[in-house]
Amino acid sequence: MLIISGPSVVQAQIDPLWELELKNFDIRTYKAAVDRLFNEWESHTGDAIQPGEKKRVGLKVYTGSGPGLATSKNLVRAVIGSLVDRGYSPSDIFLIDINKEWLRQCGYLPPLSQGGKTFYGHEVQVINNGGLFDEIWYYDSPVPPREHYLPGITPMVQEFVEADPNAKPRLTDDRKSFIPVTLIKEVDFWINIPAVSDHEVLELNGALVNGTLWNASNTLRFFHSPSNAPVAVAEIAAIPEFRETWELNLVSLEKYQFIGGPQFNSLYAVSENLLVMSADPVSTDAYIISKMNNWRERYGFPLIREDINMLVFADQLGVGRSHLDPSRIIALTE
């Protein structure tokens, strides 16, 4: 199947958002919290989080802002522990993100001096290394590639050679953003675990962006394009085969940044003892915007619009609900 730029609509579900208050951010607290949230999800859906046909799970982490604002390693280890308790072998669980050096800087890969390519024994897949793609799974857009957006990373363009030199010319690869086939064909499901900040182009660097633009090759071209970036996020998120395995979004407010992102700035990084989970990445981002706006209002900064294009487009394509009704938030305490 060829994934092209035309929208692929999936049916949005009215999923709740669970908000769990934490005592602290150590592994034991996170583990109990993740167990509680998984139990809540199982009770709500009637489905069990347990090994299925593929017997593999992917965890999409975020390291693009550096070690100051990356996905919590304690949270990731807690999620792994909960999955193992539910029947997955440690070798069945892998982490994935876009850039090897960022993963190393944030502690998800060991230092070069130590060697090794795993996180506590779990495979770490690197999108920009290539090798995770299939020529039929990609998002096509005429937006030209950008060679540099942030230090240390360049777009990955996977080249596929036509076997027949007389074949009809195909789309050039610089139009294509390849999606890791491991998250489409090789997992029972995958969990999106972003770290969040605002963003100068997309307005929010949260669940949707981590699951799409930070989860495919050759997507840095969108980060300078206010008109094209929200469309790309929504259309990638709406690809049915991709959305089918995108099970949950798990966001810790251990540290998040309400202005100046996605580059880390400690002056604008704040913390709340909350862990949030939803199957709906759009509502998850709407929730995060409300949290960021609380801090922006406190310090006199302009508020982020609740109807930013990225959320509106994703709602229109059926990815989720851009308006988070307070009645859908289920507040829990330990």
Secondary structure by P-SEA (a helix, b strand, c coil): cccccccccccccbbbbbbbbbccccaaaaaaaaaaaaaaaaaacccccccccccbbbbbbbccccccccccaaaaaaaaaaaaaaccccccbbbbbccaaaaaaacccccccccccccccbbbbbccccccccccbbbbbcccccccccccccbbbbbbbbcccccccccccccbbbccccccccccbbbbbbbbbbbcccccccccccccccccccccccccccccaaaaaaaaaaaaaaaaaccbbbbbcccccccccccccccccccccbbbbcccaaaaaaaaaaaaaaaaaaacccccccccaaaaaaaaacccccccccccbbbbcc
